Amino acid sequence: MKAAEKQPGNSGRDGRGHFTRGNRYAFRKGRSGNPAGRPKSITLSEAYRRELAKVDPEDPDGRTHAEVLAGRMIDRAKAGDVAALKEIADRVEGRAKQTVSLSYDRRERIERAVETMIREAGADGDEISREDALQALALFMPEAVTLIN
């Protein structure tokens, strides 16, 4: 027997685990014990957005922090800073698509793995297409997707 069961008066429960009527601290039926819920916390990104949207008190033109920072980044890019130029291009145009080049040996191993998957699925009475096998393999080897095209 548990200690709480030995002393039901300490927990506000009767011997069967139910709250007793006289327990004023018991949850009311149909009501939450925490009506306000867990306190909301903001993410770091939300905090940055909030601060960036505020007007910079040191800026004579009354621009926001975001506008001031963007202006500084543009000035750096105009002065020849390639990293600043790349950052601006990535933000405005989106990052350039990454390409993966496969060696002939790696490509052959992927092809053999696909053939094995198709053969084993057929032996089990299932039928799987080359594209489906590549998609399944791409979960473990992302470079396998390059063989689809």
PyMOL commands that set and color helices and strands:
alter all, ss='L'
color gray80, all
select helices_A, chain A and resi 3-6+8-11+44-53+65-78+82-93+104-123+130-138+142-147
alter helices_A, ss='H'
color red, helices_A
deselect
rebuild
show_as cartoon
